[in-house]
Amino acid sequence: MADNLTPTQGSNRNRNVENNFRSERTWRTVFPYNPFIIFLFLALVPAILEAQVEDTLLLPAERLKKLSLEDLMNIEVVSVSMRAEKLSEVASAIQVITDNDIAHSAATRLPELLKLTPNIQMAQANSHDWAITARGFNGLPSAGGIVANKLLVMIDGRSVYSPLFGGVFWDVQNVMLEDVDKIEVVSGPGGTLWGANAVNGVINVVTKSSRETQGLYVSGASGNLLNDMAAVRIGARSRVDTNLYYRIYAQHFDQNSTLFQSGASARDAWDMVQGGFRMDYYPSKANILTLQGDFYGGDENKDSLLTRQITNGQNVLGRFTHVFSDKSDLKIQAYYDRTYRLQPTAVAPFLYSLNTYDLDIQHRFSLGERNSILYGGGYRLEEDNTNRSLTPLSREMPVYNVFIQDEIALFAQKLKMTVGSKFLNNVFTGFEFQPCVRLAWTPGKSQTLWASVSRAVRTPSRFDSDILTSDVKFQSEKVMAYELGYHLSPVKQLTLSFAAFFNHYNQLRSIDQTTSTTTPFIFTNDQRAESWGFEFSGNYQVMEQWRLRGGYTYFDRNIWAVTPAVLPISVAFESMDPKNTWMIQSMLDVTRSLTFDLVGRYVDPVPGAQYSIPDVPAYYTCDARLAWHRKGIEISLVGQNLLQESHIETGRSTIPRAFYAKITCKF
């Protein structure tokens, strides 16, 4: 994709981009202490297991409440229908990572948290990149996740989708984990409400209100792969108006490089600093005003002259909610988001910047006793700019959308049907529509049987439409999805969820060979696909102080070409996914002040493909965490990927066994 430059032109362009880099570069924090490795928790495991039989194993009331399975099943989620509904009654395959699950995990960043959901295919490519998808289509392992383009990700209602390639830059999604309230993970289409690109799933990260994060929070960590990490957050209540709450935070981390299989450094060390704020104002019981924002700056591949990358960005979001009644409300949300990426010292320096402006309005009301209507609309403008590879170098990409949905109570509130559709207009393909029909039958409080049929589209990205120009216009990818599921709680201590799916894809992206000498290859839509699978998840309260959660996913697919011009590599370019994955998380409160947590995962092998794309062997991983806490102070020792010295998940970098120690203080 590099331009054909003369030496003089290349030198001038390099100087121009380097000057741009100097003007855009953000400050970074450097911590004075060295990394260290702690193995103490391995020696303490026998003592921990023996301590389970002691009579002193009693949890405080507030901790018991967090572990209640009934509370977990009554968690209200909004990602399926844009309104609060109980997790146990949702007509969708959805899993929730709660703040308690997060606190008991070994994760240090948002992508690592997604290991806790078996319905997500997650693989780490190197020190700073992840390939993450739902129901397959992660694409080439060597691409570091940049071809995964069928998953919509939101953080507090702000989409972090990139129109450059149709996916997510996971390296810059650096939310403070302590402030995350829950992560709703929907596998299956969500385009009827959330729009294009919610083809195979939706991830909705919901952070806590500033009213829930009062006081001072300070944490610091250091280890071998995680060199150092520090965070501070202050939350308070306004003295001028006691209905106003706010918080400000800052955090920093410095991550070391991974290694190639040869033992050579991958030179992918990176660091990032981020800060932000949130304010929540409650002028009355019916109204809520929220204003929040973040800024960040990072330096990736610091030890590599050719691949070094500078990242920075800012965002600000405002939201107004008015509640007319328990059956009617109005929400208005607007945000601005800026992202910037630069490879200043590459042979052909690359720059990409994006400004996003978004406005959404939705209104819910009841029509009679049986109908709950939800409707709304939105406008999004994305303006990007680059210095090479794309034609044109800059684009304005407006998107207009409207949607309507009707939830109909059909039989004594036990059988509900939801019908709706989203209609949108985009700059690449024009008009698109995404209808959906869902049925949910709830014969009792302990079970829900549901089914759905939906249509979703993935609109073209700049990568699809503007990197290889031709007379063939790239069209939206389309999927018809059929789902059947069952939520149940056969006994008080156990909750289970099952889902089966079949998807049919039309106009799937392909790489076609042409007869042109100037453009021998183009992206077009000459593939079709079918995928099918099964998902299972569950929670089991073994005893008051011990909870297990986990699940299993089976996925398979068939992709075929509709013209002989399609290159065989097109299949691997779209989908290289494991068939079987499972996960289990154990959260054990050994005493009032000591916890021991484990997360185990298994991922099937992924066969290689043409052009020296290597196999990814099957692997098991285990993370362990031992934490002591007392009066607002917690000290934890964490081990990640303990079962092997290193392993490959995707790409060519190996993910090493890692350790870190962390101290947290809350006042």
C-alpha positions as CSV (number, residue, x, y, z in Angstrom):
1,M,0.0,0.0,0.0
2,A,3.0,2.3,0.1
3,D,3.1,5.1,-2.5
4,N,5.7,5.2,-5.2
5,L,7.9,8.1,-4.1
6,T,11.1,9.5,-5.3
7,P,13.8,9.7,-2.5
8,T,13.4,13.5,-2.4
9,Q,9.5,13.3,-2.1
10,G,9.8,10.6,0.5
11,S,12.2,12.6,2.6
12,N,10.0,15.7,2.4
13,R,6.9,13.7,3.3
14,N,8.7,12.1,6.2
15,R,9.8,15.5,7.5
16,N,6.3,16.9,7.2
17,V,4.7,13.9,9.1
18,E,7.5,14.1,11.7
19,N,6.7,17.8,12.3
20,N,3.1,16.9,12.6
21,F,4.0,14.2,15.1
22,R,5.9,16.7,17.2
23,S,3.0,19.1,17.3
24,E,0.5,16.3,18.2
25,R,2.6,14.3,20.7
26,T,1.1,14.2,24.2
27,W,2.9,14.1,27.5
28,R,3.6,10.8,29.1
29,T,4.2,9.8,32.7
30,V,7.2,7.7,33.7
31,F,7.3,5.9,37.0
32,P,10.7,5.5,38.8
33,Y,10.4,2.0,40.1
34,N,11.4,-1.2,38.4
35,P,9.1,-4.2,37.6
36,F,9.1,-7.2,39.9
37,I,7.7,-10.7,40.0
38,I,5.9,-12.3,43.0
39,F,5.3,-16.0,43.2
40,L,4.0,-16.1,46.8
41,F,0.4,-17.0,46.0
42,L,1.5,-20.3,44.5
43,A,2.9,-21.3,47.8
44,L,-0.2,-20.2,49.6
45,V,-2.7,-22.3,47.5
46,P,-2.7,-25.3,49.9
47,A,-3.3,-23.1,52.9
48,I,-6.2,-21.4,51.1
49,L,-7.9,-24.7,50.3
50,E,-7.5,-25.9,53.8
51,A,-8.9,-22.7,55.2
52,Q,-12.3,-23.3,53.6
53,V,-13.5,-25.5,56.4
54,E,-13.0,-22.9,59.1
55,D,-16.0,-21.6,61.0
56,T,-14.8,-18.0,60.4
57,L,-15.7,-18.1,56.7
58,L,-18.4,-15.5,56.9
59,L,-18.9,-12.6,54.5
60,P,-20.1,-9.1,55.2
61,A,-23.8,-8.5,54.3
62,E,-22.9,-6.2,51.5
63,R,-20.6,-8.7,49.8
64,L,-23.3,-11.5,50.1
65,K,-25.7,-9.2,48.3
66,K,-23.3,-8.9,45.4
67,L,-23.1,-12.7,45.1
68,S,-26.8,-13.4,45.1
69,L,-27.9,-15.3,42.0
70,E,-31.4,-13.8,42.3
71,D,-29.9,-10.4,42.1
72,L,-27.7,-11.4,39.1
73,M,-30.7,-12.7,37.2
74,N,-32.7,-9.5,38.0
75,I,-29.9,-7.2,36.7
76,E,-31.5,-4.8,34.3
77,V,-29.9,-4.7,30.8
78,V,-30.6,-2.3,28.0
79,S,-28.6,-3.6,25.0
80,V,-31.4,-5.8,23.5
81,S,-34.4,-3.4,23.5
82,M,-33.0,0.0,24.5
83,R,-35.0,-0.2,27.8
84,A,-34.3,-1.7,31.1
85,E,-35.4,-5.3,31.3
86,K,-34.5,-8.3,33.5
87,L,-31.6,-10.4,32.3
88,S,-33.6,-13.6,32.9
89,E,-36.4,-12.4,30.6
90,V,-34.5,-11.0,27.7
91,A,-35.2,-12.5,24.3
92,S,-31.6,-12.7,23.3
93,A,-28.3,-14.5,23.9
94,I,-26.8,-12.0,26.4
95,Q,-24.2,-12.3,29.1
96,V,-23.2,-9.7,31.7
97,I,-19.9,-9.1,33.4
98,T,-20.7,-7.4,36.7
99,D,-18.5,-5.1,38.7
100,N,-18.0,-8.0,41.1
101,D,-16.8,-10.3,38.3
102,I,-14.4,-7.6,37.3
103,A,-13.1,-7.1,40.8
104,H,-12.4,-10.8,41.1
105,S,-10.5,-11.0,37.7
106,A,-6.9,-10.7,36.7
107,A,-7.7,-8.2,33.9
108,T,-5.8,-4.9,33.7
109,R,-7.6,-3.5,30.6
110,L,-11.0,-3.7,28.9
111,P,-10.1,-6.3,26.2
112,E,-8.8,-8.7,28.8
113,L,-12.2,-8.5,30.6
114,L,-13.8,-10.1,27.6
115,K,-12.1,-13.3,28.4
116,L,-14.9,-13.6,31.1
117,T,-17.6,-14.2,28.4
118,P,-17.5,-17.5,26.6
119,N,-19.8,-16.1,23.8
120,I,-16.9,-13.8,22.7
121,Q,-14.0,-15.1,20.6
122,M,-11.1,-13.1,22.0
123,A,-7.4,-13.5,21.1
124,Q,-4.4,-11.4,22.0
125,A,-2.2,-10.6,19.0
126,N,0.7,-8.9,20.7
127,S,1.3,-6.4,23.5
128,H,-1.3,-3.9,22.4
129,D,-3.7,-5.6,19.9
130,W,-6.6,-8.0,20.3
131,A,-8.8,-9.8,17.8
132,I,-12.3,-9.8,19.3
133,T,-15.6,-10.9,17.7
134,A,-18.9,-12.7,18.4
135,R,-20.0,-15.8,16.4
136,G,-16.9,-15.9,14.3
137,F,-15.3,-13.9,11.5
138,N,-12.2,-12.7,13.3
139,G,-10.2,-12.9,10.0
140,L,-6.5,-13.4,9.4
141,P,-4.5,-14.1,12.6
142,S,-1.6,-12.0,11.2
143,A,-3.8,-9.0,10.9
144,G,-3.9,-8.3,14.7
145,G,-7.7,-8.0,14.8
146,I,-8.1,-5.2,12.2
147,V,-10.2,-7.4,9.9
148,A,-12.8,-8.2,12.6
149,N,-15.6,-6.0,11.5
150,K,-19.0,-7.4,12.6
151,L,-19.1,-6.4,16.2
152,L,-20.5,-3.1,17.6
153,V,-18.9,-1.7,20.7
154,M,-20.2,1.1,22.8
155,I,-18.9,2.8,26.0
156,D,-21.7,4.7,27.8
157,G,-23.6,4.9,24.5
158,R,-20.6,6.3,22.5
159,S,-19.8,4.0,19.6
160,V,-16.1,3.3,19.3
161,Y,-16.5,1.9,15.7
162,S,-13.8,3.0,13.3
163,P,-14.9,3.7,9.7
164,L,-11.3,3.1,8.6
165,F,-11.7,-0.7,8.7
166,G,-15.1,-1.3,10.3
167,G,-13.9,-2.5,13.7
168,V,-12.4,-1.3,16.9
169,F,-9.0,0.0,17.9
170,W,-8.9,-1.9,21.2
171,D,-5.5,-0.4,22.2
172,V,-7.1,2.9,23.0
173,Q,-10.2,1.7,24.8
174,N,-8.7,2.2,28.2
175,V,-11.6,2.7,30.6
176,M,-10.8,2.7,34.3
177,L,-12.0,-0.8,35.3
178,E,-12.9,0.3,38.9
179,D,-15.5,2.6,37.4
180,V,-17.2,-0.1,35.2
181,D,-20.6,-1.0,36.5
182,K,-21.3,-3.8,34.0
183,I,-20.5,-5.0,30.5
184,E,-23.5,-6.3,28.5
185,V,-22.4,-8.8,25.8
186,V,-25.0,-9.6,23.2
187,S,-24.2,-12.3,20.6
188,G,-26.4,-12.0,17.6
189,P,-27.6,-9.1,15.5
190,G,-28.5,-5.8,17.1
191,G,-28.9,-3.6,14.0
192,T,-32.7,-3.0,14.5
193,L,-31.9,-0.6,17.4
194,W,-28.2,0.1,17.2
195,G,-27.7,0.4,13.5
196,A,-25.2,-0.9,10.9
197,N,-22.3,-3.0,11.9
198,A,-24.1,-4.7,14.9
199,V,-24.1,-7.8,12.7
200,N,-22.8,-10.6,15.0
201,G,-23.0,-8.9,18.3
202,V,-23.0,-5.8,20.6
203,I,-20.7,-5.0,23.5
204,N,-22.1,-2.3,25.7
205,V,-19.8,-1.0,28.5
206,V,-21.7,0.9,31.2
207,T,-19.7,2.9,33.8
208,K,-21.0,3.8,37.2
209,S,-22.5,7.2,37.8
210,S,-20.5,9.8,39.7
211,R,-22.9,9.4,42.6
212,E,-21.7,5.8,43.0
213,T,-18.0,6.7,42.9
214,Q,-17.6,9.1,45.8
215,G,-14.3,9.5,47.7
216,L,-10.7,8.8,46.8
217,Y,-9.5,5.8,44.9
218,V,-5.7,5.1,44.3
219,S,-4.1,2.1,42.9
220,G,-0.6,1.0,41.6
221,A,0.7,-2.2,40.1
222,S,4.0,-3.6,38.7
223,G,5.1,-6.8,37.1
224,N,7.1,-8.4,34.3
225,L,4.8,-7.9,31.3
226,L,2.9,-5.1,32.9
227,N,5.9,-2.9,33.8
228,D,3.9,-0.4,35.8
229,M,0.4,0.9,36.2
230,A,-1.1,3.7,38.4
231,A,-4.6,5.2,38.7
232,V,-6.3,7.9,40.8
233,R,-9.9,9.0,41.0
234,I,-11.6,11.6,43.1
235,G,-15.4,11.7,43.5
236,A,-17.3,14.4,45.4
237,R,-20.7,16.1,45.8
238,S,-21.1,19.8,45.0
239,R,-21.5,22.1,48.0
240,V,-23.3,24.6,45.9
241,D,-26.0,22.2,44.7
242,T,-26.2,18.9,46.5
243,N,-27.9,17.3,43.5
244,L,-24.7,17.5,41.5
245,Y,-22.1,14.8,41.7
246,Y,-18.8,14.6,39.9
247,R,-15.5,12.7,39.6
248,I,-12.2,13.2,37.9
249,Y,-9.6,10.5,37.2
250,A,-6.2,9.8,35.7
251,Q,-4.3,6.6,34.9
252,H,-1.1,5.4,33.3
253,F,0.4,2.1,32.3
254,D,3.6,1.0,30.7
255,Q,3.7,-2.5,29.1
256,N,6.8,-4.4,28.0
257,S,7.3,-6.2,24.7
258,T,6.1,-9.7,23.8
259,L,8.4,-12.2,22.1
260,F,8.4,-14.0,18.8
261,Q,8.7,-17.9,18.8
262,S,12.4,-17.5,18.0
263,G,12.9,-15.7,21.3
264,A,13.5,-12.3,19.6
265,S,11.7,-9.3,20.9
266,A,8.6,-8.2,19.0
267,R,9.4,-4.6,19.9
268,D,5.8,-3.9,20.7
269,A,6.2,-2.2,24.1
270,W,3.8,0.6,24.7
271,D,2.6,3.1,27.3
272,M,-0.5,5.3,27.6
273,V,-1.8,8.0,29.9
274,Q,-5.5,8.8,30.1
275,G,-7.7,11.2,32.2
276,G,-11.3,12.3,32.3
277,F,-14.3,13.4,34.2
278,R,-18.0,12.7,34.7
279,M,-20.8,14.9,36.2
280,D,-24.3,13.7,37.0
281,Y,-27.0,16.2,38.0
282,Y,-30.4,15.2,39.5
283,P,-32.5,18.4,39.5
284,S,-35.6,16.3,40.2
285,K,-36.8,12.7,40.4
286,A,-37.8,12.9,36.7
287,N,-34.6,14.4,35.2
288,I,-31.0,13.4,34.9
289,L,-28.2,15.3,33.2
290,T,-24.9,13.6,32.5
291,L,-21.7,15.2,31.1
292,Q,-18.5,13.2,30.7
293,G,-15.3,13.2,28.7
294,D,-11.9,11.5,28.3
295,F,-8.5,12.3,26.8
296,Y,-5.6,9.9,26.2
297,G,-2.1,9.7,24.6
298,G,0.0,6.6,23.9
299,D,3.2,5.5,22.3
300,E,3.2,2.0,20.8
301,N,6.1,-0.1,19.4
302,K,8.5,2.3,21.2
303,D,11.6,0.2,20.4
304,S,10.9,-0.1,16.7
305,L,11.8,2.7,14.3
306,L,9.7,1.3,11.4
307,T,6.5,0.5,13.3
308,R,6.4,3.1,16.1
309,Q,2.9,4.5,16.4
310,I,1.6,7.5,18.3
311,T,-2.1,7.6,19.4
312,N,-4.1,10.3,21.1
313,G,-7.7,11.3,21.3
314,Q,-10.5,13.1,23.1
315,N,-14.2,12.7,23.6
316,V,-17.1,14.5,25.3
317,L,-20.6,13.2,25.8
318,G,-23.8,14.8,27.1
319,R,-27.1,13.0,27.9
320,F,-30.4,14.2,29.2
321,T,-33.1,11.7,30.5
322,H,-36.6,12.6,31.4
323,V,-39.0,10.0,33.0
324,F,-42.6,10.7,32.4
325,S,-43.7,7.5,34.1
326,D,-42.5,3.9,34.6
327,K,-43.7,3.2,31.0
328,S,-42.6,6.4,29.3
329,D,-39.3,8.3,29.0
330,L,-37.3,10.5,26.7
331,K,-33.5,10.4,26.1
332,I,-31.4,12.8,24.2
333,Q,-27.7,12.2,23.7
334,A,-24.9,13.9,21.8
335,Y,-21.1,13.4,21.7
336,Y,-18.0,14.4,19.9
337,D,-15.0,12.0,19.5
338,R,-11.6,12.6,18.0
339,T,-9.0,9.9,17.3
340,Y,-5.5,10.4,15.9
341,R,-2.9,7.8,14.9
342,L,0.5,8.4,13.4
343,Q,3.5,6.2,12.3
344,P,6.1,9.0,12.2
345,T,9.3,7.0,11.4
346,A,8.0,4.4,9.0
347,V,9.5,4.1,5.5
348,A,6.2,5.6,4.3
349,P,4.8,7.4,7.3
350,F,1.1,7.0,7.8
351,L,-1.4,9.3,9.5
352,Y,-5.1,8.9,10.2
353,S,-7.4,11.3,12.1
354,L,-11.1,11.1,12.6
355,N,-13.7,13.5,14.0
356,T,-17.1,12.1,14.9
357,Y,-20.2,14.1,15.8
358,D,-23.3,12.2,16.9
359,L,-26.8,13.1,18.0
360,D,-29.5,10.5,19.1
361,I,-33.0,11.0,20.4
362,Q,-35.4,8.2,21.6
363,H,-38.8,8.2,23.1
364,R,-40.7,5.3,24.8
365,F,-44.4,5.3,25.6
366,S,-47.3,2.9,26.1
367,L,-50.2,2.6,23.6
368,G,-53.1,0.9,25.5
369,E,-52.4,-1.9,27.8
370,R,-50.6,-4.2,25.4
371,N,-48.2,-2.1,23.4
372,S,-44.9,-0.4,24.4
373,I,-43.6,1.8,21.6
374,L,-40.0,2.9,21.2
375,Y,-38.9,5.1,18.4
376,G,-36.2,7.6,17.6
377,G,-33.7,8.9,15.2
378,G,-30.1,10.1,14.9
379,Y,-27.5,11.8,12.8
380,R,-23.8,11.0,12.8
381,L,-21.1,12.8,10.8
382,E,-17.6,11.3,10.5
383,E,-14.8,13.3,9.0
384,D,-11.5,11.6,8.4
385,N,-8.1,12.5,6.9
386,T,-5.1,10.6,5.9
387,N,-1.8,11.2,4.1
388,R,-1.7,8.1,1.8
389,S,-3.2,4.8,0.7
390,L,-6.9,5.9,0.5
391,T,-8.7,7.6,-2.4
392,P,-9.8,10.2,-1.6
393,L,-7.5,11.1,1.2
394,S,-10.3,12.7,3.3
395,R,-14.0,11.9,3.4
396,E,-17.2,13.2,5.1
397,M,-19.4,10.2,6.0
398,P,-22.8,11.3,7.2
399,V,-25.3,8.7,8.4
400,Y,-29.0,9.4,9.0
401,N,-31.2,6.9,10.8
402,V,-34.7,6.4,12.3
403,F,-36.1,3.3,14.1
404,I,-39.3,2.1,15.6
405,Q,-40.1,-0.9,17.8
406,D,-43.3,-2.2,19.3
407,E,-43.4,-4.7,22.2
408,I,-46.7,-6.4,22.3
409,A,-48.1,-8.4,25.3
410,L,-50.0,-11.3,23.7
411,F,-51.0,-13.6,26.5
412,A,-51.4,-12.5,30.1
413,Q,-48.0,-10.8,30.0
414,K,-46.4,-14.2,29.6
415,L,-46.0,-14.2,25.8
416,K,-44.4,-11.1,24.2
417,M,-43.6,-10.3,20.6
418,T,-41.3,-7.5,19.7
419,V,-41.2,-6.2,16.1
420,G,-39.2,-3.3,14.7
421,S,-36.8,-2.0,12.2
422,K,-34.0,0.5,11.7
423,F,-33.8,2.6,8.5
424,L,-30.6,4.4,7.6
425,N,-28.9,6.2,4.8
426,N,-25.1,6.2,4.4
427,V,-22.6,7.7,2.0
428,F,-21.4,4.4,0.6
429,T,-24.5,2.4,-0.2
430,G,-27.4,4.7,0.4
431,F,-30.6,3.3,2.0
432,E,-30.5,0.2,4.2
433,F,-33.1,-1.4,6.5
434,Q,-32.7,-3.9,9.4
435,P,-35.9,-5.5,10.7
436,C,-36.3,-7.9,13.6
437,V,-39.0,-10.1,15.2
438,R,-38.5,-11.6,18.7
439,L,-40.8,-13.8,20.7
440,A,-40.4,-14.4,24.5
441,W,-42.5,-16.8,26.5
442,T,-42.1,-16.6,30.3
443,P,-44.3,-19.3,31.9
444,G,-42.8,-18.6,35.3
445,K,-40.2,-16.5,37.1
446,S,-37.5,-19.2,36.7
447,Q,-37.6,-19.7,32.9
448,T,-37.9,-17.9,29.5
449,L,-38.0,-19.5,26.1
450,W,-37.3,-17.1,23.2
451,A,-36.8,-17.0,19.4
452,S,-35.8,-14.4,16.9
453,V,-35.4,-13.7,13.2
454,S,-33.5,-10.6,12.2
455,R,-31.7,-8.9,9.3
456,A,-28.5,-6.9,9.7
457,V,-26.0,-5.1,7.5
458,R,-22.4,-4.1,7.7
459,T,-21.9,-0.9,5.7
460,P,-18.6,-0.5,3.8
461,S,-15.5,0.9,5.5
462,R,-12.8,3.1,4.0
463,F,-10.7,0.0,3.8
464,D,-13.3,-1.8,1.7
465,S,-14.2,1.1,-0.7
466,D,-11.2,3.4,-0.9
467,I,-8.0,1.4,-0.7
468,L,-8.3,-0.4,-4.0
469,T,-10.2,1.7,-6.5
470,S,-12.1,0.2,-9.3
471,D,-15.4,0.5,-11.2
472,V,-16.9,-2.2,-9.0
473,K,-18.7,-0.5,-6.0
474,F,-18.4,-2.3,-2.7
475,Q,-21.9,-3.1,-1.3
476,S,-23.0,-3.7,2.3
477,E,-22.7,-7.2,3.7
478,K,-26.0,-8.7,4.7
479,V,-27.0,-11.4,7.2
480,M,-30.3,-13.2,8.0
481,A,-30.0,-14.6,11.5
482,Y,-32.2,-17.2,13.2
483,E,-31.9,-17.8,17.0
484,L,-33.5,-20.0,19.6
485,G,-32.8,-19.8,23.3
486,Y,-33.7,-20.7,26.8
487,H,-33.0,-19.1,30.2
488,L,-33.8,-21.0,33.3
489,S,-33.1,-21.4,37.0
490,P,-33.9,-25.0,37.9
491,V,-32.8,-24.5,41.6
492,K,-32.1,-21.4,43.6
493,Q,-28.4,-21.8,43.4
494,L,-28.1,-22.3,39.7
495,T,-28.9,-20.3,36.6
496,L,-28.4,-21.5,33.0
497,S,-28.7,-20.0,29.5
498,F,-28.7,-21.8,26.2
499,A,-28.8,-20.4,22.6
500,A,-28.6,-21.9,19.2
501,F,-28.1,-19.9,16.0
502,F,-28.0,-20.1,12.2
503,N,-26.8,-17.2,10.0
504,H,-26.8,-16.8,6.3
505,Y,-24.5,-14.1,4.8
506,N,-24.9,-12.5,1.4
507,Q,-22.5,-10.2,-0.4
508,L,-19.6,-11.1,1.9
509,R,-16.3,-9.4,1.3
510,S,-14.0,-11.1,-1.2
511,I,-10.6,-10.4,-2.8
512,D,-11.0,-10.8,-6.6
513,Q,-8.4,-11.0,-9.3
514,T,-8.8,-8.7,-12.2
515,T,-7.3,-8.4,-15.7
516,S,-6.1,-4.8,-15.0
517,T,-2.4,-4.2,-14.7
518,T,-2.8,-1.2,-12.5
519,T,-5.2,-2.8,-10.1
520,P,-4.7,-6.6,-10.2
521,F,-6.8,-7.1,-7.1
522,I,-10.0,-5.5,-5.8
523,F,-12.4,-5.9,-2.8
524,T,-15.9,-6.9,-3.8
525,N,-18.8,-8.9,-2.5
526,D,-18.5,-12.3,-4.3
527,Q,-18.6,-14.6,-1.3
528,R,-21.5,-16.2,0.6
529,A,-21.5,-17.9,4.0
530,E,-23.4,-19.9,6.5
531,S,-22.6,-20.2,10.1
532,W,-24.2,-22.1,13.0
533,G,-23.4,-22.9,16.6
534,F,-24.5,-23.3,20.2
535,E,-23.8,-21.2,23.3
536,F,-24.1,-22.1,26.9
537,S,-23.5,-20.1,30.1
538,G,-24.2,-20.6,33.8
539,N,-23.8,-19.3,37.3
540,Y,-23.6,-21.7,40.3
541,Q,-23.6,-20.6,44.0
542,V,-21.6,-23.4,45.5
543,M,-21.8,-21.9,49.0
544,E,-22.3,-18.4,50.4
545,Q,-18.7,-17.4,49.8
546,W,-18.0,-19.3,46.6
547,R,-19.5,-18.7,43.2
548,L,-18.7,-20.3,39.8
549,R,-19.6,-18.9,36.4
550,G,-18.6,-20.0,32.9
551,G,-19.8,-21.3,29.6
552,Y,-19.1,-23.0,26.3
553,T,-19.4,-22.0,22.7
554,Y,-19.4,-24.1,19.5
555,F,-19.0,-22.4,16.2
556,D,-18.7,-23.6,12.6
557,R,-19.2,-22.0,9.2
558,N,-19.0,-22.6,5.5
559,I,-17.8,-19.9,3.1
560,W,-17.9,-20.2,-0.7
561,A,-17.2,-18.0,-3.7
562,V,-19.8,-17.2,-6.4
563,T,-17.3,-16.3,-9.1
564,P,-14.0,-17.9,-10.2
565,A,-12.3,-14.5,-9.8
566,V,-12.3,-14.8,-6.0
567,L,-8.9,-15.7,-4.6
568,P,-8.8,-18.6,-2.2
569,I,-7.2,-16.4,0.5
570,S,-10.5,-14.6,0.7
571,V,-11.9,-17.3,3.1
572,A,-9.1,-16.9,5.6
573,F,-9.3,-13.1,5.2
574,E,-12.8,-13.2,6.6
575,S,-12.8,-16.0,9.1
576,M,-10.2,-18.0,10.9
577,D,-12.0,-19.0,14.1
578,P,-11.9,-21.8,16.7
579,K,-14.7,-24.3,16.8
580,N,-14.8,-24.9,20.5
581,T,-14.1,-22.5,23.4
582,W,-14.9,-22.7,27.1
583,M,-14.3,-20.6,30.2
584,I,-14.8,-21.0,33.9
585,Q,-14.4,-18.4,36.7
586,S,-14.1,-19.2,40.3
587,M,-14.6,-16.5,43.0
588,L,-13.9,-17.6,46.5
589,D,-14.0,-15.4,49.6
590,V,-11.8,-17.5,51.9
591,T,-12.2,-15.3,55.0
592,R,-13.6,-11.8,55.6
593,S,-10.4,-10.3,54.3
594,L,-8.9,-12.9,51.9
595,T,-10.1,-13.9,48.4
596,F,-8.8,-16.4,45.9
597,D,-9.9,-16.3,42.3
598,L,-9.3,-18.4,39.2
599,V,-10.2,-18.0,35.5
600,G,-9.6,-20.9,33.1
601,R,-10.0,-20.9,29.4
602,Y,-9.7,-23.4,26.5
603,V,-9.5,-22.5,22.8
604,D,-9.5,-24.9,19.9
605,P,-6.8,-24.9,17.3
606,V,-7.1,-22.6,14.2
607,P,-5.6,-24.2,11.1
608,G,-3.3,-22.0,9.0
609,A,-3.9,-20.9,5.4
610,Q,-2.1,-20.0,2.2
611,Y,0.7,-17.5,2.0
612,S,2.5,-18.8,5.1
613,I,-0.3,-18.0,7.5
614,P,0.7,-20.2,10.5
615,D,-1.5,-22.6,12.5
616,V,-2.6,-21.5,15.9
617,P,-2.4,-24.5,18.2
618,A,-5.0,-25.2,20.8
619,Y,-4.2,-23.7,24.2
620,Y,-5.4,-23.7,27.8
621,T,-4.8,-20.6,30.0
622,C,-5.3,-20.0,33.7
623,D,-5.2,-16.7,35.6
624,A,-5.0,-16.7,39.4
625,R,-5.5,-13.9,41.9
626,L,-4.9,-13.8,45.7
627,A,-6.1,-10.6,47.4
628,W,-6.1,-9.4,51.0
629,H,-8.3,-6.5,51.9
630,R,-9.1,-4.6,55.1
631,K,-10.5,-1.1,55.8
632,G,-10.3,0.2,52.3
633,I,-6.9,-1.2,51.4
634,E,-6.4,-4.2,49.1
635,I,-3.2,-6.0,48.2
636,S,-3.3,-8.5,45.4
637,L,-0.9,-10.9,43.7
638,V,-1.9,-11.9,40.2
639,G,-0.6,-14.5,37.7
640,Q,-1.7,-14.6,34.1
641,N,-1.4,-17.5,31.6
642,L,0.1,-19.7,34.2
643,L,-0.1,-23.1,32.4
644,Q,2.6,-22.3,29.8
645,E,5.7,-20.2,29.6
646,S,4.2,-18.6,26.5
647,H,1.6,-19.4,23.8
648,I,0.2,-18.0,20.6
649,E,-3.4,-16.8,20.4
650,T,-3.3,-15.1,17.1
651,G,-0.6,-13.6,14.9
652,R,3.1,-14.3,15.4
653,S,3.8,-12.9,18.9
654,T,3.8,-15.2,21.9
655,I,1.8,-14.2,25.0
656,P,4.0,-14.9,28.0
657,R,3.3,-16.1,31.5
658,A,3.0,-12.9,33.5
659,F,2.8,-11.8,37.1
660,Y,2.1,-8.5,38.8
661,A,1.4,-7.1,42.3
662,K,-1.2,-4.4,42.9
663,I,-2.2,-2.2,45.9
664,T,-5.5,-0.4,46.0
665,C,-6.7,2.2,48.5
666,K,-10.2,3.6,48.9
667,F,-11.1,6.4,51.2
